[in-house]
Amino acid sequence: MEKVASIILIKDNKILLQLRDNKPGISYPGFWGLIGGHIDDNENPIDAIKREVMEEINYKIKGITFVSKLIHPENIHCHEHEIYLFKGNLDINLDQIKLTEGEKVELFHYKKLINLKLPEIVKNFLIENKNKFFN
């Protein structure tokens, strides 16, 4: 089973989400999602999330905390995989982010998540566990 690492980045009591490219061949095209990606064979989940954050938004993450591991079932948008979820603080402004993947990034309050086009497993996890991430 494929393994991925994703991070819930918080700034000002809001979560950073990335609008994924709307192109065929990628998982969840045109959806909002967390920063993250595949764990390489020679990596542990922590090293993978540090690398993915640097690759996707050019940000050196520090002080991350493991939150949970989820199993994403196969569906029309992607195949089955394990998701290692982390939490961290974003201490830069959006205009300082150099996005290299996806269409854009935005900060959202948890009340806005219900109306976003997010993968259901991510949306449900964030809403059900809002007290872990939002004040």
N, C-alpha and C positions, 0 to 999 in steps of 0.2 A: 504494500500500500504506500502510495506517495505521501510524503510529509511536507507540510508547509509551516511557516512561522508568520504570525501577524501581530501587529502591535496596536494597542489602543492608546493613542497619544492625546493627552489632555492639556488644554490651555484655557484659562479663564472659565473653568467649569463647562467647557465644550470639548467635543471630540473631533479630531482631524480625520476627515474622510477624503478619499481620492475618487474622482470620477474616472472610471476605467474607459479606455478607448472603445469606440463602438465599431469594432472590426471583427470579422469572422475568424475563428481559429483560437480565440482566447476564451478563458472562462469568464462568464458573466459580462459580456460586452455591454457597454452603456450603463452599467450599474455603478452605484457608489460602493466603496469598499474600504477596508482597512489597508494600511501600508503593510507590505509583506510579500512573501513569495516562497519559492521552493527551497528546501533544505538540501544542500549538496551532500553527496555520499560521505565526504570527509568532514562534515560540520556537525556540531551540536546545535540545538534550536537557538540558544543565546547568540552564538556566533553568526548564525544565519540571519537573525533579525537585525543585528547590528549592521551586517553587510547589506541587507535589503534596504534598510532605512537610508544608508549612505548612497546606495545606487539610485533609489527612487526619488529622494528629496534632498540629497546632498547635506544630510544632517548627521552629526556624530552623536548618537543617543548615549545617554549615561543614566545610571540609576534606574534600570528597568526591573520589573518584578513579574515573575511568572504568575499567571492568573488561572489558567485552565487548559485542558486539552479536550478538544471536541472531535467527534468523527462526523465528517460531512458525507452524507449518503450520495450515491450516484444519482444524478438527475439530468434533465435536458441541457443544463448549463455547464456541467463538469462531471468528472468521474469521482469515485469515492477517494477520500484522503483524510489524513489526520491533520488537525490544526492545533498548533501550539500557540496559545494566546498570552501575550505579555501586556503590561501596562507601563507607561512612562509619561513624563512631563515634557511638553514642548516649550522650550524657553526662548524661542525666536518668534518673530512676527511672520505672518503669511507672506509678506512681500520679500522676506529674506529666503524663502524656500525656492530652490532651483529644481523644479519638477522635471524629471527625465522620462517618466512613464505616466500614461494617462493624460486626460484632457485638462484637469484642474484639481486643486485641493480647496476645501472649505472647512470651516469650523461650525459644528452644529450642536445645539443644546439637545439633550435627550428627548425632549417633548417633540422635536422636529423629526426624529428618527422614524416614527410610525408612518409618515407620509413619503419617505424617501424610497427610491427604488434600490433596495439593499438585498443581498442574499438573505433569505428567510432565517437561516441558522444564525447569521450574524445579528440581524435585527432582533430576533427573539432573545438571544443571549444578552445583548446590551440592555434591552428593556427589562428583562427579568432580573438582571444584576446591576441595575442603575445605581444602587447605593454604594457599590464598590468603586464607581467611577465619577459620580456626580454628587455634589453637596446638596 
